[in-house]
């Protein structure tokens, strides 16, 4: 079964997670989601695989979040739309294998996929 990592090469945790996969002999498909933004459907599918709500996948520490969304009650579709418009708001990295996924924070979380 193949693995996909939604990766930000500037993020230390994302790099550590990618290295962990490679150390296990896994060459995942690497999607740099800041360069190739995800669609609402793709984000919704990732949330289902993570068993998380879209709000749980939002990076609430990002400046964009604080300036535009902090203190607002976002519906699932609002949260997904925020990540479509501002890909930086998606928690990273996310590793997907089949119908399961894990957020690599900490990177060891992806061990649950092996």
Biopython code that builds the backbone (N, CA, C, O; Angstrom):
import numpy as np
from Bio.PDB.StructureBuilder import StructureBuilder

atoms = [
    (1, "UNK", "N", (0.849, -1.174, 0.000)),
    (1, "UNK", "CA", (0.000, 0.000, 0.000)),
    (1, "UNK", "C", (0.895, 1.237, 0.000)),
    (1, "UNK", "O", (1.925, 1.272, 0.673)),
    (2, "UNK", "N", (0.492, 2.239, -0.756)),
    (2, "UNK", "CA", (1.322, 3.435, -0.873)),
    (2, "UNK", "C", (0.982, 4.458, 0.206)),
    (2, "UNK", "O", (-0.111, 4.467, 0.772)),
    (3, "UNK", "N", (1.942, 5.299, 0.459)),
    (3, "UNK", "CA", (1.829, 6.369, 1.441)),
    (3, "UNK", "C", (1.902, 7.716, 0.723)),
    (3, "UNK", "O", (2.596, 7.858, -0.284)),
    (4, "UNK", "N", (1.188, 8.688, 1.248)),
    (4, "UNK", "CA", (1.271, 10.066, 0.774)),
    (4, "UNK", "C", (1.527, 10.953, 1.983)),
    (4, "UNK", "O", (0.888, 10.802, 3.024)),
    (5, "UNK", "N", (2.466, 11.877, 1.836)),
    (5, "UNK", "CA", (2.713, 12.854, 2.893)),
    (5, "UNK", "C", (2.396, 14.243, 2.346)),
    (5, "UNK", "O", (2.897, 14.653, 1.299)),
    (6, "UNK", "N", (1.552, 14.950, 3.084)),
    (6, "UNK", "CA", (1.254, 16.346, 2.775)),
    (6, "UNK", "C", (2.285, 17.138, 3.557)),
    (6, "UNK", "O", (2.223, 17.234, 4.782)),
    (7, "UNK", "N", (3.231, 17.701, 2.826)),
    (7, "UNK", "CA", (4.525, 18.119, 3.356)),
    (7, "UNK", "C", (4.790, 19.595, 3.133)),
    (7, "UNK", "O", (4.454, 20.162, 2.093)),
    (8, "UNK", "N", (5.406, 20.204, 4.146)),
    (8, "UNK", "CA", (5.937, 21.559, 4.030)),
    (8, "UNK", "C", (7.427, 21.447, 4.330)),
    (8, "UNK", "O", (7.804, 21.271, 5.489)),
    (9, "UNK", "N", (8.288, 21.545, 3.306)),
    (9, "UNK", "CA", (9.722, 21.342, 3.528)),
    (9, "UNK", "C", (10.355, 22.357, 4.485)),
    (9, "UNK", "O", (11.457, 22.120, 4.981)),
    (10, "UNK", "N", (9.687, 23.472, 4.753)),
    (10, "UNK", "CA", (10.230, 24.467, 5.683)),
    (10, "UNK", "C", (9.905, 24.123, 7.134)),
    (10, "UNK", "O", (10.418, 24.765, 8.051)),
    (11, "UNK", "N", (9.062, 23.120, 7.351)),
    (11, "UNK", "CA", (8.630, 22.732, 8.695)),
    (11, "UNK", "C", (9.505, 21.590, 9.220)),
    (11, "UNK", "O", (9.632, 20.551, 8.573)),
    (12, "UNK", "N", (10.101, 21.788, 10.385)),
    (12, "UNK", "CA", (10.978, 20.771, 10.964)),
    (12, "UNK", "C", (10.241, 19.457, 11.215)),
    (12, "UNK", "O", (10.763, 18.388, 10.897)),
    (13, "UNK", "N", (9.026, 19.522, 11.785)),
    (13, "UNK", "CA", (8.268, 18.295, 12.061)),
    (13, "UNK", "C", (7.935, 17.553, 10.761)),
    (13, "UNK", "O", (7.933, 16.323, 10.719)),
    (14, "UNK", "N", (7.659, 18.308, 9.721)),
    (14, "UNK", "CA", (7.354, 17.696, 8.433)),
    (14, "UNK", "C", (8.596, 16.982, 7.879)),
    (14, "UNK", "O", (8.504, 15.859, 7.384)),
    (15, "UNK", "N", (9.739, 17.636, 7.968)),
    (15, "UNK", "CA", (10.988, 17.006, 7.504)),
    (15, "UNK", "C", (11.311, 15.764, 8.334)),
    (15, "UNK", "O", (11.726, 14.739, 7.792)),
    (16, "UNK", "N", (11.118, 15.862, 9.660)),
    (16, "UNK", "CA", (11.391, 14.709, 10.533)),
    (16, "UNK", "C", (10.465, 13.541, 10.199)),
    (16, "UNK", "O", (10.891, 12.386, 10.206)),
    (17, "UNK", "N", (9.215, 13.840, 9.909)),
    (17, "UNK", "CA", (8.259, 12.775, 9.564)),
    (17, "UNK", "C", (8.637, 12.124, 8.247)),
    (17, "UNK", "O", (8.590, 10.899, 8.128)),
    (18, "UNK", "N", (9.009, 12.919, 7.262)),
    (18, "UNK", "CA", (9.440, 12.367, 5.978)),
    (18, "UNK", "C", (10.671, 11.486, 6.170)),
    (18, "UNK", "O", (10.755, 10.404, 5.588)),
    (19, "UNK", "N", (11.620, 11.939, 6.977)),
    (19, "UNK", "CA", (12.816, 11.130, 7.246)),
    (19, "UNK", "C", (12.461, 9.832, 7.945)),
    (19, "UNK", "O", (13.042, 8.792, 7.634)),
    (20, "UNK", "N", (11.516, 9.863, 8.887)),
    (20, "UNK", "CA", (11.093, 8.659, 9.589)),
    (20, "UNK", "C", (10.537, 7.635, 8.596)),
    (20, "UNK", "O", (10.852, 6.448, 8.675)),
    (21, "UNK", "N", (9.709, 8.107, 7.664)),
    (21, "UNK", "CA", (9.163, 7.205, 6.651)),
    (21, "UNK", "C", (10.285, 6.584, 5.823)),
    (21, "UNK", "O", (10.293, 5.376, 5.583)),
    (22, "UNK", "N", (11.225, 7.411, 5.390)),
    (22, "UNK", "CA", (12.333, 6.911, 4.554)),
    (22, "UNK", "C", (13.207, 5.931, 5.315)),
    (22, "UNK", "O", (13.706, 4.968, 4.734)),
    (23, "UNK", "N", (13.401, 6.166, 6.626)),
    (23, "UNK", "CA", (14.172, 5.234, 7.454)),
    (23, "UNK", "C", (13.497, 3.870, 7.520)),
    (23, "UNK", "O", (14.165, 2.852, 7.696)),
    (24, "UNK", "N", (12.165, 3.847, 7.379)),
    (24, "UNK", "CA", (11.411, 2.581, 7.382)),
    (24, "UNK", "C", (11.373, 1.960, 5.988)),
    (24, "UNK", "O", (10.720, 0.936, 5.781)),
    (25, "UNK", "N", (12.075, 2.578, 5.025)),
    (25, "UNK", "CA", (12.101, 2.048, 3.666)),
    (25, "UNK", "C", (10.894, 2.465, 2.840)),
    (25, "UNK", "O", (10.633, 1.884, 1.787)),
    (26, "UNK", "N", (10.165, 3.456, 3.303)),
    (26, "UNK", "CA", (8.961, 3.919, 2.601)),
    (26, "UNK", "C", (9.316, 5.162, 1.792)),
    (26, "UNK", "O", (9.854, 6.130, 2.329)),
    (27, "UNK", "N", (9.012, 5.125, 0.499)),
    (27, "UNK", "CA", (9.188, 6.292, -0.370)),
    (27, "UNK", "C", (7.785, 6.827, -0.670)),
    (27, "UNK", "O", (7.158, 6.412, -1.644)),
    (28, "UNK", "N", (7.298, 7.737, 0.157)),
    (28, "UNK", "CA", (5.930, 8.223, -0.021)),
    (28, "UNK", "C", (5.813, 9.171, -1.210)),
    (28, "UNK", "O", (6.800, 9.747, -1.667)),
    (29, "UNK", "N", (4.601, 9.316, -1.691)),
    (29, "UNK", "CA", (4.294, 10.390, -2.622)),
    (29, "UNK", "C", (4.308, 11.665, -1.787)),
    (29, "UNK", "O", (3.619, 11.751, -0.770)),
    (30, "UNK", "N", (5.082, 12.647, -2.209)),
    (30, "UNK", "CA", (5.211, 13.891, -1.460)),
    (30, "UNK", "C", (4.375, 14.964, -2.147)),
    (30, "UNK", "O", (4.597, 15.290, -3.313)),
    (31, "UNK", "N", (3.417, 15.506, -1.411)),
    (31, "UNK", "CA", (2.585, 16.590, -1.912)),
    (31, "UNK", "C", (2.933, 17.844, -1.115)),
    (31, "UNK", "O", (2.652, 17.931, 0.080)),
    (32, "UNK", "N", (3.546, 18.810, -1.790)),
    (32, "UNK", "CA", (3.841, 20.086, -1.143)),
    (32, "UNK", "C", (2.580, 20.930, -1.254)),
    (32, "UNK", "O", (2.375, 21.650, -2.230)),
    (33, "UNK", "N", (1.748, 20.822, -0.234)),
    (33, "UNK", "CA", (0.403, 21.402, -0.290)),
    (33, "UNK", "C", (0.393, 22.928, -0.347)),
    (33, "UNK", "O", (-0.635, 23.523, -0.672)),
    (34, "UNK", "N", (1.523, 23.571, -0.037)),
    (34, "UNK", "CA", (1.575, 25.021, -0.202)),
    (34, "UNK", "C", (1.737, 25.396, -1.674)),
    (34, "UNK", "O", (1.285, 26.455, -2.110)),
    (35, "UNK", "N", (2.396, 24.504, -2.437)),
    (35, "UNK", "CA", (2.564, 24.720, -3.882)),
    (35, "UNK", "C", (1.397, 24.153, -4.676)),
    (35, "UNK", "O", (1.030, 24.679, -5.726)),
    (36, "UNK", "N", (0.814, 23.062, -4.156)),
    (36, "UNK", "CA", (-0.312, 22.382, -4.799)),
    (36, "UNK", "C", (-1.467, 22.351, -3.804)),
    (36, "UNK", "O", (-1.718, 21.314, -3.189)),
    (37, "UNK", "N", (-2.181, 23.474, -3.633)),
    (37, "UNK", "CA", (-3.252, 23.522, -2.629)),
    (37, "UNK", "C", (-4.310, 22.437, -2.848)),
    (37, "UNK", "O", (-4.621, 22.057, -3.977)),
    (38, "UNK", "N", (-4.840, 21.965, -1.746)),
    (38, "UNK", "CA", (-5.839, 20.903, -1.788)),
    (38, "UNK", "C", (-7.226, 21.485, -2.013)),
    (38, "UNK", "O", (-7.509, 22.624, -1.641)),
    (39, "UNK", "N", (-8.076, 20.688, -2.622)),
    (39, "UNK", "CA", (-9.464, 21.090, -2.834)),
    (39, "UNK", "C", (-10.259, 20.826, -1.555)),
    (39, "UNK", "O", (-9.793, 20.140, -0.646)),
    (40, "UNK", "N", (-11.457, 21.381, -1.507)),
    (40, "UNK", "CA", (-12.341, 21.141, -0.363)),
    (40, "UNK", "C", (-12.624, 19.655, -0.214)),
    (40, "UNK", "O", (-12.642, 19.142, 0.905)),
    (41, "UNK", "N", (-12.846, 18.947, -1.328)),
    (41, "UNK", "CA", (-13.109, 17.508, -1.265)),
    (41, "UNK", "C", (-11.909, 16.743, -0.721)),
    (41, "UNK", "O", (-12.068, 15.822, 0.080)),
    (42, "UNK", "N", (-10.704, 17.121, -1.156)),
    (42, "UNK", "CA", (-9.505, 16.442, -0.669)),
    (42, "UNK", "C", (-9.335, 16.672, 0.839)),
    (42, "UNK", "O", (-9.026, 15.739, 1.580)),
    (43, "UNK", "N", (-9.536, 17.900, 1.282)),
    (43, "UNK", "CA", (-9.417, 18.199, 2.714)),
    (43, "UNK", "C", (-10.469, 17.455, 3.529)),
    (43, "UNK", "O", (-10.177, 16.951, 4.614)),
    (44, "UNK", "N", (-11.678, 17.388, 3.012)),
    (44, "UNK", "CA", (-12.741, 16.655, 3.696)),
    (44, "UNK", "C", (-12.373, 15.180, 3.820)),
    (44, "UNK", "O", (-12.572, 14.572, 4.871)),
    (45, "UNK", "N", (-11.839, 14.610, 2.749)),
    (45, "UNK", "CA", (-11.414, 13.204, 2.772)),
    (45, "UNK", "C", (-10.297, 12.958, 3.762)),
    (45, "UNK", "O", (-10.286, 11.938, 4.451)),
    (46, "UNK", "N", (-9.356, 13.884, 3.837)),
    (46, "UNK", "CA", (-8.255, 13.762, 4.798)),
    (46, "UNK", "C", (-8.806, 13.796, 6.220)),
    (46, "UNK", "O", (-8.391, 13.001, 7.063)),
    (47, "UNK", "N", (-9.725, 14.700, 6.489)),
    (47, "UNK", "CA", (-10.329, 14.778, 7.829)),
    (47, "UNK", "C", (-11.011, 13.463, 8.197)),
    (47, "UNK", "O", (-10.897, 12.999, 9.331)),
    (48, "UNK", "N", (-11.719, 12.865, 7.242)),
    (48, "UNK", "CA", (-12.388, 11.580, 7.509)),
    (48, "UNK", "C", (-11.362, 10.509, 7.845)),
    (48, "UNK", "O", (-11.565, 9.725, 8.772)),
    (49, "UNK", "N", (-10.256, 10.468, 7.097)),
    (49, "UNK", "CA", (-9.216, 9.460, 7.348)),
    (49, "UNK", "C", (-8.522, 9.697, 8.686)),
    (49, "UNK", "O", (-8.096, 8.752, 9.350)),
    (50, "UNK", "N", (-8.411, 10.963, 9.074)),
    (50, "UNK", "CA", (-7.800, 11.306, 10.359)),
    (50, "UNK", "C", (-8.759, 11.094, 11.529)),
    (50, "UNK", "O", (-8.349, 11.038, 12.689)),
    (51, "UNK", "N", (-10.055, 10.976, 11.195)),
    (51, "UNK", "CA", (-11.103, 10.939, 12.221)),
    (51, "UNK", "C", (-11.054, 12.221, 13.059)),
    (51, "UNK", "O", (-11.161, 12.198, 14.285)),
    (52, "UNK", "N", (-10.887, 13.346, 12.340)),
    (52, "UNK", "CA", (-10.834, 14.666, 12.954)),
    (52, "UNK", "C", (-11.856, 15.569, 12.279)),
    (52, "UNK", "O", (-12.232, 15.348, 11.128)),
    (53, "UNK", "N", (-12.296, 16.577, 13.000)),
    (53, "UNK", "CA", (-13.132, 17.589, 12.373)),
    (53, "UNK", "C", (-12.214, 18.569, 11.641)),
    (53, "UNK", "O", (-11.037, 18.683, 11.986)),
    (54, "UNK", "N", (-12.733, 19.272, 10.642)),
    (54, "UNK", "CA", (-11.916, 20.284, 9.976)),
    (54, "UNK", "C", (-11.358, 21.325, 10.955)),
    (54, "UNK", "O", (-10.236, 21.798, 10.776)),
    (55, "UNK", "N", (-12.124, 21.681, 11.979)),
    (55, "UNK", "CA", (-11.616, 22.634, 12.974)),
    (55, "UNK", "C", (-10.397, 22.094, 13.718)),
    (55, "UNK", "O", (-9.503, 22.858, 14.084)),
    (56, "UNK", "N", (-10.357, 20.789, 13.940)),
    (56, "UNK", "CA", (-9.211, 20.182, 14.625)),
    (56, "UNK", "C", (-7.967, 20.180, 13.745)),
    (56, "UNK", "O", (-6.847, 20.123, 14.254)),
    (57, "UNK", "N", (-8.156, 20.242, 12.431)),
    (57, "UNK", "CA", (-7.026, 20.238, 11.494)),
    (57, "UNK", "C", (-6.464, 21.642, 11.264)),
    (57, "UNK", "O", (-5.403, 21.795, 10.658)),
    (58, "UNK", "N", (-7.163, 22.655, 11.740)),
    (58, "UNK", "CA", (-6.703, 24.038, 11.571)),
    (58, "UNK", "C", (-5.536, 24.345, 12.508)),
    (58, "UNK", "O", (-5.541, 23.970, 13.680)),
    (59, "UNK", "N", (-4.542, 25.034, 11.960)),
    (59, "UNK", "CA", (-3.418, 25.524, 12.776)),
    (59, "UNK", "C", (-3.825, 26.870, 13.356)),
    (59, "UNK", "O", (-3.797, 27.893, 12.672)),
    (60, "UNK", "N", (-4.197, 26.850, 14.609)),
    (60, "UNK", "CA", (-4.724, 28.058, 15.241)),
    (60, "UNK", "C", (-3.628, 29.017, 15.703)),
    (60, "UNK", "O", (-3.918, 30.120, 16.168)),
    (61, "UNK", "N", (-2.378, 28.598, 15.575)),
    (61, "UNK", "CA", (-1.266, 29.468, 15.965)),
    (61, "UNK", "C", (-0.782, 30.336, 14.809)),
    (61, "UNK", "O", (0.019, 31.247, 15.014)),
    (62, "UNK", "N", (-1.257, 30.066, 13.604)),
    (62, "UNK", "CA", (-0.828, 30.837, 12.435)),
    (62, "UNK", "C", (-1.384, 32.257, 12.494)),
    (62, "UNK", "O", (-2.511, 32.484, 12.935)),
    (63, "UNK", "N", (-0.567, 33.204, 12.039)),
    (63, "UNK", "CA", (-0.969, 34.615, 12.006)),
    (63, "UNK", "C", (-2.266, 34.792, 11.213)),
    (63, "UNK", "O", (-3.147, 35.547, 11.625)),
    (64, "UNK", "N", (-2.385, 34.103, 10.082)),
    (64, "UNK", "CA", (-3.594, 34.210, 9.235)),
    (64, "UNK", "C", (-4.832, 33.816, 10.043)),
    (64, "UNK", "O", (-5.877, 34.458, 9.940)),
    (65, "UNK", "N", (-4.710, 32.757, 10.846)),
    (65, "UNK", "CA", (-5.844, 32.320, 11.663)),
    (65, "UNK", "C", (-6.198, 33.401, 12.688)),
    (65, "UNK", "O", (-7.357, 33.791, 12.826)),
    (66, "UNK", "N", (-5.192, 33.865, 13.387)),
    (66, "UNK", "CA", (-5.432, 34.858, 14.446)),
    (66, "UNK", "C", (-6.068, 36.125, 13.890)),
    (66, "UNK", "O", (-6.940, 36.716, 14.526)),
    (67, "UNK", "N", (-5.630, 36.548, 12.695)),
    (67, "UNK", "CA", (-6.135, 37.788, 12.103)),
    (67, "UNK", "C", (-7.536, 37.645, 11.510)),
    (67, "UNK", "O", (-8.314, 38.599, 11.518)),
    (68, "UNK", "N", (-7.860, 36.454, 10.993)),
    (68, "UNK", "CA", (-9.104, 36.293, 10.244)),
    (68, "UNK", "C", (-10.178, 35.438, 10.902)),
    (68, "UNK", "O", (-11.363, 35.602, 10.610)),
    (69, "UNK", "N", (-9.777, 34.518, 11.795)),
    (69, "UNK", "CA", (-10.746, 33.525, 12.265)),
    (69, "UNK", "C", (-10.851, 33.401, 13.782)),
    (69, "UNK", "O", (-11.835, 32.859, 14.286)),
    (70, "UNK", "N", (-9.863, 33.889, 14.512)),
    (70, "UNK", "CA", (-9.866, 33.724, 15.962)),
    (70, "UNK", "C", (-11.141, 34.320, 16.562)),
    (70, "UNK", "O", (-11.541, 35.432, 16.217)),
    (71, "UNK", "N", (-11.771, 33.565, 17.464)),
    (71, "UNK", "CA", (-12.968, 34.027, 18.139)),
    (71, "UNK", "C", (-14.250, 33.787, 17.355)),
    (71, "UNK", "O", (-15.343, 34.048, 17.856)),
    (72, "UNK", "N", (-14.120, 33.288, 16.118)),
    (72, "UNK", "CA", (-15.304, 33.000, 15.303)),
    (72, "UNK", "C", (-15.630, 31.521, 15.404)),
    (72, "UNK", "O", (-14.731, 30.685, 15.488)),
    (73, "UNK", "N", (-16.899, 31.205, 15.394)),
    (73, "UNK", "CA", (-17.330, 29.802, 15.383)),
    (73, "UNK", "C", (-17.406, 29.368, 13.923)),
    (73, "UNK", "O", (-18.282, 29.811, 13.181)),
    (74, "UNK", "N", (-16.492, 28.508, 13.520)),
    (74, "UNK", "CA", (-16.440, 28.054, 12.134)),
    (74, "UNK", "C", (-17.154, 26.712, 11.988)),
    (74, "UNK", "O", (-16.902, 25.773, 12.743)),
    (75, "UNK", "N", (-18.036, 26.642, 11.014)),
    (75, "UNK", "CA", (-18.639, 25.349, 10.675)),
    (75, "UNK", "C", (-17.565, 24.504, 9.998)),
    (75, "UNK", "O", (-16.495, 25.008, 9.658)),
    (76, "UNK", "N", (-17.855, 23.211, 9.802)),
    (76, "UNK", "CA", (-16.902, 22.351, 9.093)),
    (76, "UNK", "C", (-16.580, 22.919, 7.720)),
    (76, "UNK", "O", (-15.418, 22.959, 7.317)),
    (77, "UNK", "N", (-17.611, 23.357, 7.001)),
    (77, "UNK", "CA", (-17.369, 23.882, 5.649)),
    (77, "UNK", "C", (-16.587, 25.201, 5.702)),
    (77, "UNK", "O", (-15.782, 25.473, 4.811)),
    (78, "UNK", "N", (-16.815, 26.021, 6.735)),
    (78, "UNK", "CA", (-16.036, 27.254, 6.888)),
    (78, "UNK", "C", (-14.559, 26.928, 7.134)),
    (78, "UNK", "O", (-13.674, 27.562, 6.559)),
    (79, "UNK", "N", (-14.304, 25.948, 7.981)),
    (79, "UNK", "CA", (-12.926, 25.564, 8.292)),
    (79, "UNK", "C", (-12.233, 25.014, 7.052)),
    (79, "UNK", "O", (-11.076, 25.341, 6.789)),
    (80, "UNK", "N", (-12.933, 24.183, 6.293)),
    (80, "UNK", "CA", (-12.352, 23.651, 5.057)),
    (80, "UNK", "C", (-12.084, 24.783, 4.077)),
    (80, "UNK", "O", (-11.025, 24.827, 3.451)),
    (81, "UNK", "N", (-13.034, 25.694, 3.941)),
    (81, "UNK", "CA", (-12.847, 26.826, 3.026)),
    (81, "UNK", "C", (-11.646, 27.675, 3.457)),
    (81, "UNK", "O", (-10.901, 28.165, 2.608)),
    (82, "UNK", "N", (-11.455, 27.849, 4.754)),
    (82, "UNK", "CA", (-10.298, 28.603, 5.255)),
    (82, "UNK", "C", (-8.994, 27.926, 4.821)),
    (82, "UNK", "O", (-8.044, 28.606, 4.434)),
    (83, "UNK", "N", (-8.943, 26.578, 4.885)),
    (83, "UNK", "CA", (-7.736, 25.850, 4.482)),
    (83, "UNK", "C", (-7.552, 25.857, 2.969)),
    (83, "UNK", "O", (-6.420, 25.832, 2.486)),
    (84, "UNK", "N", (-8.657, 25.891, 2.209)),
    (84, "UNK", "CA", (-8.556, 25.999, 0.753)),
    (84, "UNK", "C", (-7.949, 27.358, 0.399)),
    (84, "UNK", "O", (-7.043, 27.442, -0.431)),
    (85, "UNK", "N", (-8.446, 28.408, 1.025)),
    (85, "UNK", "CA", (-7.971, 29.763, 0.739)),
    (85, "UNK", "C", (-6.579, 30.032, 1.307)),
    (85, "UNK", "O", (-5.805, 30.797, 0.731)),
    (86, "UNK", "N", (-6.267, 29.404, 2.435)),
    (86, "UNK", "CA", (-4.985, 29.618, 3.126)),
    (86, "UNK", "C", (-4.399, 28.246, 3.486)),
    (86, "UNK", "O", (-4.530, 27.802, 4.627)),
    (87, "UNK", "N", (-3.753, 27.568, 2.519)),
    (87, "UNK", "CA", (-3.237, 26.215, 2.780)),
    (87, "UNK", "C", (-2.327, 26.125, 4.009)),
    (87, "UNK", "O", (-2.210, 25.063, 4.620)),
    (88, "UNK", "N", (-1.697, 27.217, 4.363)),
    (88, "UNK", "CA", (-0.813, 27.256, 5.531)),
    (88, "UNK", "C", (-1.558, 26.907, 6.820)),
    (88, "UNK", "O", (-0.939, 26.527, 7.814)),
    (89, "UNK", "N", (-2.890, 27.036, 6.804)),
    (89, "UNK", "CA", (-3.686, 26.764, 8.000)),
    (89, "UNK", "C", (-3.874, 25.276, 8.291)),
    (89, "UNK", "O", (-4.338, 24.916, 9.373)),
    (90, "UNK", "N", (-3.519, 24.405, 7.337)),
    (90, "UNK", "CA", (-3.670, 22.966, 7.572)),
    (90, "UNK", "C", (-2.540, 22.482, 8.471)),
    (90, "UNK", "O", (-1.371, 22.779, 8.226)),
    (91, "UNK", "N", (-2.894, 21.734, 9.512)),
    (91, "UNK", "CA", (-1.893, 21.124, 10.386)),
    (91, "UNK", "C", (-1.003, 20.244, 9.531)),
    (91, "UNK", "O", (-1.461, 19.627, 8.569)),
    (92, "UNK", "N", (0.262, 20.189, 9.883)),
    (92, "UNK", "CA", (1.214, 19.444, 9.071)),
    (92, "UNK", "C", (2.186, 18.701, 9.959)),
    (92, "UNK", "O", (2.377, 19.032, 11.129)),
    (93, "UNK", "N", (2.792, 17.689, 9.373)),
    (93, "UNK", "CA", (2.459, 17.027, 8.117)),
    (93, "UNK", "C", (1.341, 16.023, 8.344)),
    (93, "UNK", "O", (1.082, 15.609, 9.473)),
    (94, "UNK", "N", (0.690, 15.642, 7.269)),
    (94, "UNK", "CA", (-0.325, 14.594, 7.321)),
    (94, "UNK", "C", (0.171, 13.459, 6.431)),
    (94, "UNK", "O", (0.561, 13.679, 5.284)),
    (95, "UNK", "N", (0.152, 12.247, 6.973)),
    (95, "UNK", "CA", (0.535, 11.066, 6.206)),
    (95, "UNK", "C", (-0.702, 10.199, 6.034)),
    (95, "UNK", "O", (-1.404, 9.891, 6.998)),
    (96, "UNK", "N", (-0.956, 9.809, 4.785)),
    (96, "UNK", "CA", (-2.125, 8.989, 4.459)),
    (96, "UNK", "C", (-1.658, 7.652, 3.912)),
    (96, "UNK", "O", (-0.755, 7.579, 3.078)),
    (97, "UNK", "N", (-2.296, 6.594, 4.404)),
    (97, "UNK", "CA", (-2.091, 5.241, 3.886)),
    (97, "UNK", "C", (-3.476, 4.624, 3.774)),
    (97, "UNK", "O", (-4.120, 4.330, 4.781)),
    (98, "UNK", "N", (-3.928, 4.431, 2.541)),
    (98, "UNK", "CA", (-5.245, 3.837, 2.333)),
    (98, "UNK", "C", (-6.330, 4.703, 2.933)),
    (98, "UNK", "O", (-6.450, 5.884, 2.606)),
    (99, "UNK", "N", (-7.134, 4.101, 3.827)),
    (99, "UNK", "CA", (-8.240, 4.856, 4.429)),
    (99, "UNK", "C", (-7.897, 5.373, 5.830)),
    (99, "UNK", "O", (-8.785, 5.739, 6.601)),
    (100, "UNK", "N", (-6.584, 5.399, 6.153)),
    (100, "UNK", "CA", (-6.132, 5.893, 7.447)),
    (100, "UNK", "C", (-5.144, 7.035, 7.245)),
    (100, "UNK", "O", (-4.485, 7.130, 6.210)),
    (101, "UNK", "N", (-5.054, 7.893, 8.246)),
    (101, "UNK", "CA", (-4.105, 9.004, 8.195)),
    (101, "UNK", "C", (-3.698, 9.381, 9.607)),
    (101, "UNK", "O", (-4.396, 9.078, 10.575)),
    (102, "UNK", "N", (-2.567, 10.040, 9.708)),
    (102, "UNK", "CA", (-2.060, 10.544, 10.986)),
    (102, "UNK", "C", (-1.404, 11.890, 10.751)),
    (102, "UNK", "O", (-0.812, 12.128, 9.698)),
    (103, "UNK", "N", (-1.512, 12.773, 11.739)),
    (103, "UNK", "CA", (-0.755, 14.019, 11.728)),
    (103, "UNK", "C", (0.585, 13.708, 12.380)),
    (103, "UNK", "O", (0.633, 13.142, 13.473)),
    (104, "UNK", "N", (1.665, 14.075, 11.716)),
    (104, "UNK", "CA", (3.008, 13.786, 12.216)),
    (104, "UNK", "C", (3.486, 14.770, 13.268)),
    (104, "UNK", "O", (4.587, 15.309, 13.161)),
    (105, "UNK", "N", (2.679, 15.005, 14.271)),
    (105, "UNK", "CA", (3.048, 15.856, 15.414)),
    (105, "UNK", "C", (2.715, 15.097, 16.678)),
    (105, "UNK", "O", (1.563, 15.121, 17.111)),
    (106, "UNK", "N", (3.653, 14.438, 17.273)),
    (106, "UNK", "CA", (5.043, 14.284, 16.872)),
    (106, "UNK", "C", (5.167, 13.286, 15.718)),
    (106, "UNK", "O", (4.230, 12.543, 15.427)),
    (107, "UNK", "N", (6.334, 13.276, 15.064)),
    (107, "UNK", "CA", (6.510, 12.387, 13.913)),
    (107, "UNK", "C", (6.187, 10.919, 14.209)),
    (107, "UNK", "O", (5.736, 10.194, 13.322)),
    (108, "UNK", "N", (6.414, 10.482, 15.442)),
    (108, "UNK", "CA", (6.173, 9.079, 15.819)),
    (108, "UNK", "C", (4.709, 8.671, 15.652)),
    (108, "UNK", "O", (4.408, 7.479, 15.591)),
    (109, "UNK", "N", (3.793, 9.643, 15.579)),
    (109, "UNK", "CA", (2.379, 9.300, 15.372)),
    (109, "UNK", "C", (2.182, 8.445, 14.121)),
    (109, "UNK", "O", (1.274, 7.615, 14.077)),
    (110, "UNK", "N", (3.026, 8.642, 13.104)),
    (110, "UNK", "CA", (2.827, 7.893, 11.852)),
    (110, "UNK", "C", (3.142, 6.412, 12.029)),
    (110, "UNK", "O", (2.796, 5.605, 11.166)),
    (111, "UNK", "N", (3.789, 6.040, 13.126)),
    (111, "UNK", "CA", (4.020, 4.610, 13.382)),
    (111, "UNK", "C", (2.705, 3.844, 13.469)),
    (111, "UNK", "O", (2.683, 2.633, 13.249)),
    (112, "UNK", "N", (1.608, 4.531, 13.786)),
    (112, "UNK", "CA", (0.304, 3.888, 13.849)),
    (112, "UNK", "C", (-0.155, 3.383, 12.477)),
    (112, "UNK", "O", (-1.080, 2.575, 12.396)),
    (113, "UNK", "N", (0.478, 3.848, 11.407)),
    (113, "UNK", "CA", (0.088, 3.433, 10.058)),
    (113, "UNK", "C", (0.826, 2.184, 9.594)),
    (113, "UNK", "O", (0.462, 1.604, 8.572)),
    (114, "UNK", "N", (1.855, 1.758, 10.322)),
    (114, "UNK", "CA", (2.664, 0.599, 9.887)),
    (114, "UNK", "C", (2.050, -0.696, 10.344)),
    (114, "UNK", "O", (2.592, -1.767, 10.070)),
]
sb = StructureBuilder()
sb.init_structure("model")
sb.init_model(0)
sb.init_chain("A")
sb.init_seg("    ")
for serial, (resi, resn, name, xyz) in enumerate(atoms, 1):
    if name == "N":
        sb.init_residue(resn, " ", resi, " ")
    sb.init_atom(name, np.array(xyz, "f"), 0.0, 1.0, " ", f" {name:<3s}", serial, name[0])
structure = sb.get_structure()
